[in-house]
Amino acid sequence: QPIASPPPPKAGAPQAEGTAAECAKMRLEHLVVVGVAWGTLSAAKQMRWTRLGCDMLLQSPFEADVAATGAVSEVFLQRYRSNHRTALAGREAARRIPRPTNRSAIVVAVAASA
């Protein structure tokens, strides 16, 4: 009695680490922006990208937020601020740029000079 072959993998499911590596290679070589732009991928490679489920494999938390909210600028700014605050907190005080503590006075001074 012949042995049954395993069922084919589900569409979009990661099949192996090789799949992620292939997707990453296409992303780098063709400047693909996940969920936004194909870069220089040919039509055939775009179909391959879709079959492999590369969007899901390579989507960063930032890209996931953008896809979910559609708010590129606000999501970007929130991540940007968060990343920079984290980096600043880890920096020794001597390497930080001193900032005025009274920011409302700066706003008033700028408004008065305009």
N, C-alpha and C positions, 0 to 999 in steps of 0.2 A: 504494500500500500504506500503510495507516494506521500511525502511529508508536505504539508501545506506551507506555502510561503507566508511570511508575516504580512500583515496589512500595510498598505502604503501609508506614509506619514500624513497627518492632517495638514491641510493647506495653511501656510503661514506659521506653522509650528517649527521652532528651531530643530534642525535635524542633527547637528553636531557642532563642535567647536569650529570645524572647517567652514561651516556656513557663515558664522559670524566673521571669521577671518576674510572670507571672500567678499562679504558685504563691506567690511572695513576697507579692504583694498580698493573696491570700486569707489567708495566714498572719497578716499584720499586722492586717487588717480584722476577722478572726474569732477572733483569739487562739488559733490552732491550735498545739498542742504536738506536734511531729513524733513519730509513733509512740506517742503517749500519749493525747491528747485532741483531739477535733474542734473544741473551742471552740464558736462559734455557727454553724458551717457548716450549711446546710440539707442535707437528704438528697441533693438534686440536685447541690449543690456538692461533697458528699463523693464522689459518683460521678465527678464531673469531676476532682477531686483525684487519685483513684485512677487514672483513665484517663491523666492527664498524668504519673503517676509522681512526684508532688510529694515523697513521703517520701524517695525516693532523691536528688532534686535538692537538697533543702534540709537534709538531715541533717548536723548538725554533728559534729565528732569526738567531742564529749561524748555526743551522742545515739547515735552509732554504738557507743560503748563500752557504754552502758546497754543498747542493744538486744542486743549480743553477750553481755554478762555477766549482765544482769538485776539488777545490784547498783548501784542508784541511789545510795545513800548513800556507799558506799565510793568509787565512781568520782568522784562529786561532790567528796568531800573531798580526793581525790588531786589533782584538777585545781585546786581552790581553793588548796591548799597550794602547788602548783607555780606558779600564777599570781601568788600573793602573794610568794613567794620571788623570782621574776623581777622583780616590781615593786620590791621592797625592794632588790635588788642594784643596780638602776639609780638608786636614790635617793642623793643625797649624804649623807654621814655626819651632818651637822648636822641633817638633817630626820628622822633615824631616832629612834624611841623606844628609850631604853636598856633593855636587858633584862638581868636577872641572869644571870651566867655559870654559877652553881651552882644548877641547877634542882632537884636532889635535896634541897637544903636547904629550898627553897620547899615541896616536897611534904611533907616532914617537919613543917614549921611549920604548914601548913594542917591536916594530920592531927592534930596535937597540939591545935589550937584547936577542933577539931570535937567 
